[in-house]
């Protein structure tokens, strides 16, 4: 996991217990501790007290990291101080103490028009600097008011994790050895885990970067072996740097794969060299580079344990064939996926509502496309909406899903399938617990609406089977015109409707 500080790791584990006191205040443990140690306040504002138990002292010690990592998701705004609490996710420093000085005891509730459940734009624009005002207006509000929700800003889900608490502590201490602090490494890991390669290869590269491989030098240092000489060239000590950069077998492989120019960079430490190669390479070259690192390590093991003796040229040929096979497999899988993801009619008596969203990040604007069809594929309704102050494509998809559910409720359809290509949104809709993510307010509305149906399900379909809703959303965003049509689709979507209707039956 990359933990370097045991003390910070322990604090992070204790913070998890403190987090439970915050989000489960009605639990027996929380009530007992509150009655004894903080009867008139909450955990974050509690004091240690005298003659405290060891358990309370331990949990209380984690209060600092919780205070730094906790934020609010806006419900009714009554519990949130506009300047003292963290509640604006788009800002690096969400508390406004040093940026807005004329609000004092103002609550976020005073910035919300409760009648229409929208932000008071004029008040916000006239009170806050432009950047802060834009961030506030992009926070989604639920249509039905609810209590404010505590969330953890270290994770996109809003749920506390030990990993993110540890990361926060390391950043606060400005520990230069913490990989999470280093921008280059953050970028590298994001690129590495995003590569279309088998997990075993990516994990091997991760182990290489952290020097976690049982190389000759590492085994010798741990007194597991008496010889640390490289099995490839037989001349130098087998360190990670030598095995992957300096050994004659490795240099021949890099030469065959046209990576020789990267070997000229000798001033960087080995782990820095790997991240530098990533930064200088295209996506295709990164895949080849990772595959080569994995193959070099695999060949080293075969030399040691199976007495294999392949040349660098032979290993390079194996790497090329492996990459080629991977690309062929991905292409074949893609063709099967496209061919197998056609829109299908719902069962008799069920209405299927497809939704999709189009997003324009420059204008912070999105469009929703909705199409409802019956069991024979006939269109019952098509509609679109335009939303402003939308922060991300993720939020745009959530708004589209909410529109599909609310439209179905308005039309009094009792048995409905809500179908879209936003898998993560659909998964959230199926859960019953509180959602603490950026789109928690939207998910809250959806959870409230589902009780109005006899049966409602949230189904995923790949983009290739969601073409009609996608087209309506895209055209609406492009043209800027909303629509609401009964028993038909707009003219530009007729051809797509006919194509989907032709192939709809199973």
PyMOL commands that set and color helices and strands:
alter all, ss='L'
color gray80, all
select helices_A, chain A and resi 6-23+28-37+43-45+54-60+63-69+108-111+121-127+130-137+162-173+179-181+183-193+199-209+216-221+240-246+248-256+260-263+270-280+283-306+312-340+393-410+423-430+440-452+463-465+467-479+491-502
alter helices_A, ss='H'
color red, helices_A
select strands_A, chain A and resi 70-73+112-113+118-119+149-152+351-360+365-373+379-388+415-420+455-460+483-486
alter strands_A, ss='S'
color yellow, strands_A
deselect
rebuild
show_as cartoon
